[in-house]
Amino acid sequence: MRQLNLGDVVRALDGLYPPDTAQSWDRVGLVTGDPTQPVTRIHFAVDPTMAVVEEARALGADLLVTHHPLLLRGIHGVATTTAKGATVTSLIVGDVALYVAHTNADVADPGVNDALAAACGLTDVGPLAEVEGQPLGRLGRLPSPMTLAEFTQALYAALPAAAGGLRVAGPPDASVETVAVMGGAGDDMFEHVRASGADVYVTADLRHHPVLEAREEARGGTPYLVDAGHWATESLWLEGAAQRVVDALAGQGHDASTVDTHISTLRTDPWDFVVGAEPAPSAPGGTS
């Protein structure tokens, strides 16, 4: 059996996360690398930062798979005087290919949003909305109703630790059962969330004006909002994606035992600490 190469892995990734299911503005797929180069180690991360690339090189990875694109917007040079240029140069010099699965991983089943729905403890999970012909976000139910404070405290425990924690808009003692989720930035989905009848919406990167308007529209009621952090809500996908790639390679007849997968240990959330945040409210019968 011949040695596994980048082209084989790209075919597996494209099968799991078809590039044509990405949103029209997105940039996904193979960014750097030679399809004929051998692959024995694949490194998975949310962001293709300089530190993540150095981590991949130090581990001897042949391929870096990230959720976020490196070159989403046009650039006019890759000199090392810029961060993106330094990143591209490091990938090429280190002989590390880069593959991106972004909104095509969001809409995949299972994908980014399924991992977030699982962290929320949801059952009866289905699409939140159809956007550009693709099922974006997820909607599900908790096994039984709980207060907003109980739900967000449980979610905080299920997510990887990040400096920003969770920001919550809504009364802590409000009862919630139906939950909408959208990993990463999701304040453009408020209309779909309202139409879904969700009690609470879990997403990230929520800005002042859209949130204020959404709470005004809700008149203090549902949907309540949870900003759980961009990196935290999307990093949940990595472990499952790595296993699915290995399974897909085996399904294509390749010897998947020749490839090693590794999940980045770097927290690429850009925030380092928070000063003066309001403490979480106490859950009924518990402590804050």
C-alpha positions as CSV (number, residue, x, y, z in Angstrom):
1,M,0.0,0.0,0.0
2,R,1.4,3.4,-1.0
3,Q,2.2,6.1,1.5
4,L,-0.6,8.5,2.3
5,N,-0.2,11.9,0.7
6,L,-1.7,15.3,1.0
7,G,-4.1,14.7,-1.9
8,D,-5.6,11.7,-0.1
9,V,-6.2,13.8,3.1
10,V,-7.7,16.7,1.1
11,R,-10.1,14.3,-0.6
12,A,-11.1,13.0,2.8
13,L,-11.6,16.5,4.2
14,D,-13.5,17.7,1.1
15,G,-15.8,14.7,1.5
16,L,-16.5,15.6,5.2
17,Y,-16.7,19.3,4.6
18,P,-17.5,20.0,0.9
19,P,-16.1,23.3,-0.1
20,D,-19.2,24.2,-2.2
21,T,-21.3,24.2,1.1
22,A,-19.3,27.1,2.4
23,Q,-20.9,30.6,2.5
24,S,-20.3,32.6,-0.7
25,W,-18.0,35.1,1.1
26,D,-15.8,32.4,2.6
27,R,-12.4,31.0,1.6
28,V,-11.9,27.4,2.4
29,G,-9.9,24.4,1.2
30,L,-6.2,23.9,0.5
31,V,-4.2,27.1,1.1
32,T,-0.6,25.8,0.9
33,G,1.0,22.5,0.2
34,D,1.8,20.0,-2.6
35,P,-0.9,17.3,-3.1
36,T,1.9,14.8,-3.7
37,Q,3.8,15.4,-0.4
38,P,3.6,12.6,2.2
39,V,1.5,13.1,5.3
40,T,2.2,11.3,8.6
41,R,1.0,13.9,11.1
42,I,-2.0,16.3,11.0
43,H,-2.3,19.1,13.4
44,F,-5.8,20.6,14.2
45,A,-6.4,24.1,15.5
46,V,-9.1,26.9,15.4
47,D,-6.8,29.7,14.2
48,P,-3.7,29.7,11.9
49,T,-1.7,32.0,14.1
50,M,2.0,32.3,13.9
51,A,2.2,30.5,17.3
52,V,0.0,27.6,16.0
53,V,2.2,27.2,12.9
54,E,5.3,27.1,15.1
55,E,3.6,24.5,17.3
56,A,2.8,22.4,14.1
57,R,6.4,22.7,12.9
58,A,7.7,21.7,16.4
59,L,5.5,18.6,16.4
60,G,6.7,17.6,12.9
61,A,3.2,18.0,11.4
62,D,2.9,17.8,7.6
63,L,-0.6,19.3,7.5
64,L,-2.3,22.0,9.6
65,V,-6.1,21.9,9.5
66,T,-7.7,25.1,10.9
67,H,-11.3,26.3,11.2
68,H,-10.6,29.9,10.5
69,P,-9.1,31.0,7.1
70,L,-5.7,32.6,7.0
71,L,-6.4,34.6,3.8
72,L,-10.1,35.5,4.0
73,R,-9.5,39.0,2.6
74,G,-7.2,39.9,-0.2
75,I,-3.6,40.6,0.5
76,H,-0.9,42.0,-1.9
77,G,2.2,40.4,-0.6
78,V,3.6,37.8,1.8
79,A,6.7,39.5,3.1
80,T,7.7,38.5,6.6
81,T,7.2,42.2,7.6
82,T,3.5,41.4,8.1
83,A,2.0,38.7,10.3
84,K,0.2,37.0,7.5
85,G,3.4,37.0,5.4
86,A,5.4,35.6,8.2
87,T,2.8,32.9,8.7
88,V,2.7,31.9,5.0
89,T,6.5,31.9,4.9
90,S,6.7,29.7,8.0
91,L,4.3,27.2,6.5
92,I,6.2,26.9,3.3
93,V,9.7,26.9,4.9
94,G,8.5,24.3,7.4
95,D,6.9,22.2,4.6
96,V,3.5,22.3,6.4
97,A,0.4,22.4,4.3
98,L,-2.6,24.4,5.4
99,Y,-6.2,23.4,4.9
100,V,-9.2,25.4,6.0
101,A,-12.7,24.1,6.9
102,H,-14.8,27.1,8.0
103,T,-18.5,27.7,7.2
104,N,-18.5,24.3,5.4
105,A,-17.6,22.8,8.8
106,D,-20.3,24.9,10.5
107,V,-23.0,23.4,8.3
108,A,-21.7,19.9,8.2
109,D,-23.5,17.1,10.1
110,P,-21.8,16.5,12.4
111,G,-19.9,19.8,12.5
112,V,-19.0,22.8,14.6
113,N,-22.5,23.5,15.7
114,D,-23.3,19.9,16.6
115,A,-20.3,20.0,18.9
116,L,-21.6,23.1,20.6
117,A,-25.1,21.7,20.8
118,A,-23.6,18.6,22.6
119,A,-21.8,20.9,25.0
120,C,-25.1,22.5,25.8
121,G,-26.6,19.1,26.5
122,L,-29.2,19.4,23.8
123,T,-31.5,16.6,22.4
124,D,-33.7,16.6,19.3
125,V,-31.2,18.7,17.5
126,G,-31.9,20.1,14.1
127,P,-31.0,23.1,11.9
128,L,-31.7,26.6,13.2
129,A,-32.1,28.1,9.7
130,E,-31.3,27.7,6.1
131,V,-28.8,30.3,4.7
132,E,-27.6,30.2,1.1
133,G,-29.2,26.7,0.9
134,Q,-27.2,25.3,3.8
135,P,-28.4,24.4,7.4
136,L,-26.8,27.0,9.6
137,G,-26.8,26.8,13.4
138,R,-28.6,24.3,15.5
139,L,-31.8,24.2,17.6
140,G,-32.5,21.7,20.3
141,R,-34.0,21.0,23.7
142,L,-32.6,20.5,27.2
143,P,-33.7,17.2,28.8
144,S,-35.7,19.2,31.3
145,P,-36.2,22.9,31.9
146,M,-33.6,24.7,34.1
147,T,-33.0,28.3,35.0
148,L,-30.8,30.5,32.8
149,A,-28.2,30.7,35.6
150,E,-28.1,26.9,35.9
151,F,-27.8,26.5,32.1
152,T,-25.0,29.0,31.7
153,Q,-23.1,27.6,34.7
154,A,-23.3,24.1,33.2
155,L,-22.2,25.4,29.8
156,Y,-19.3,27.3,31.3
157,A,-18.1,24.0,32.8
158,A,-18.4,22.2,29.5
159,L,-16.5,24.8,27.5
160,P,-12.7,25.2,27.4
161,A,-11.5,27.9,29.8
162,A,-11.1,31.4,28.3
163,A,-10.4,34.7,29.9
164,G,-13.7,36.3,29.0
165,G,-16.0,33.6,30.4
166,L,-19.7,33.9,29.4
167,R,-21.7,37.1,29.1
168,V,-25.4,36.6,29.6
169,A,-28.4,38.8,28.9
170,G,-31.5,37.7,30.7
171,P,-32.8,37.2,34.2
172,P,-30.9,34.4,36.0
173,D,-34.0,32.8,37.4
174,A,-35.8,32.6,34.0
175,S,-36.8,29.1,32.9
176,V,-35.2,27.9,29.7
177,E,-35.6,24.7,27.7
178,T,-35.3,25.4,23.9
179,V,-31.8,26.4,22.9
180,A,-30.4,27.8,19.6
181,V,-26.6,27.7,19.0
182,M,-24.3,29.2,16.5
183,G,-20.5,28.7,17.0
184,G,-18.5,31.8,16.5
185,A,-20.0,35.2,15.5
186,G,-23.7,34.9,15.3
187,D,-25.4,38.3,15.8
188,D,-26.6,38.2,12.2
189,M,-28.9,35.3,13.1
190,F,-31.2,37.1,15.6
191,E,-34.2,37.0,13.2
192,H,-33.9,33.3,12.7
193,V,-33.5,32.8,16.5
194,R,-36.7,34.7,17.2
195,A,-38.6,32.8,14.5
196,S,-37.4,29.5,16.0
197,G,-39.0,30.3,19.4
198,A,-35.8,29.5,21.3
199,D,-35.6,30.5,24.9
200,V,-31.9,31.2,24.8
201,Y,-29.3,31.7,22.0
202,V,-25.7,30.7,22.5
203,T,-23.2,32.3,20.2
204,A,-20.2,34.7,20.4
205,D,-18.9,38.1,19.4
206,L,-22.1,39.9,20.4
207,R,-21.9,43.6,19.9
208,H,-23.5,46.3,21.9
209,H,-26.1,47.7,19.4
210,P,-27.3,44.4,18.0
211,V,-27.7,42.9,21.4
212,L,-29.4,46.0,22.8
213,E,-31.9,46.0,19.9
214,A,-32.5,42.2,20.3
215,R,-33.3,42.6,24.0
216,E,-35.6,45.6,23.2
217,E,-37.4,43.5,20.6
218,A,-37.8,40.7,23.2
219,R,-39.3,43.2,25.7
220,G,-37.2,41.6,28.4
221,G,-38.4,38.1,27.5
222,T,-37.0,35.4,25.2
223,P,-34.7,34.8,23.5
224,Y,-32.1,35.3,26.2
225,L,-28.6,35.7,24.9
226,V,-25.3,34.0,25.8
227,D,-21.9,35.2,24.4
228,A,-19.7,32.2,25.1
229,G,-16.6,33.3,23.2
230,H,-15.6,32.7,19.6
231,W,-12.6,30.4,20.2
232,A,-14.4,28.4,23.0
233,T,-17.5,27.7,21.0
234,E,-15.6,26.5,18.0
235,S,-12.6,24.6,19.5
236,L,-15.1,21.9,20.6
237,W,-15.2,20.7,17.0
238,L,-11.5,19.8,16.7
239,E,-11.3,16.4,18.4
240,G,-14.3,15.0,16.5
241,A,-13.0,16.4,13.2
242,A,-9.6,14.7,13.8
243,Q,-11.3,11.3,14.4
244,R,-13.6,11.7,11.4
245,V,-10.6,12.4,9.1
246,V,-8.9,9.2,10.2
247,D,-12.2,7.2,9.8
248,A,-12.7,8.7,6.3
249,L,-9.2,7.8,5.2
250,A,-9.7,4.2,6.4
251,G,-13.0,4.2,4.5
252,Q,-11.2,5.1,1.4
253,G,-9.0,2.1,1.8
254,H,-5.9,3.8,3.2
255,D,-3.9,2.6,6.1
256,A,-5.0,5.2,8.6
257,S,-2.6,3.8,11.2
258,T,0.2,5.6,9.3
259,V,-1.2,9.1,10.1
260,D,-1.1,10.7,13.6
261,T,-3.4,13.4,14.6
262,H,-2.8,16.1,17.2
263,I,-5.1,18.9,18.7
264,S,-3.5,22.2,19.3
265,T,-2.9,23.0,23.0
266,L,-2.7,26.7,22.4
267,R,-5.6,29.0,23.4
268,T,-5.9,31.4,20.5
269,D,-8.6,33.4,22.2
270,P,-7.0,36.9,22.0
271,W,-8.1,38.1,25.4
272,D,-5.8,37.6,28.4
273,F,-7.8,38.7,31.4
274,V,-10.9,40.6,32.5
275,V,-11.2,43.3,35.2
276,G,-14.3,44.1,37.1
277,A,-16.8,41.6,35.6
278,E,-20.1,41.0,37.4
279,P,-20.0,37.7,39.3
280,A,-22.2,34.9,38.2
281,P,-25.5,34.7,40.2
282,S,-26.0,31.8,42.6
283,A,-27.9,28.8,41.3
284,P,-30.9,27.9,43.5
285,G,-29.6,26.0,46.5
286,G,-25.9,26.6,45.5
287,T,-23.2,29.2,45.7
288,S,-21.9,31.6,43.1
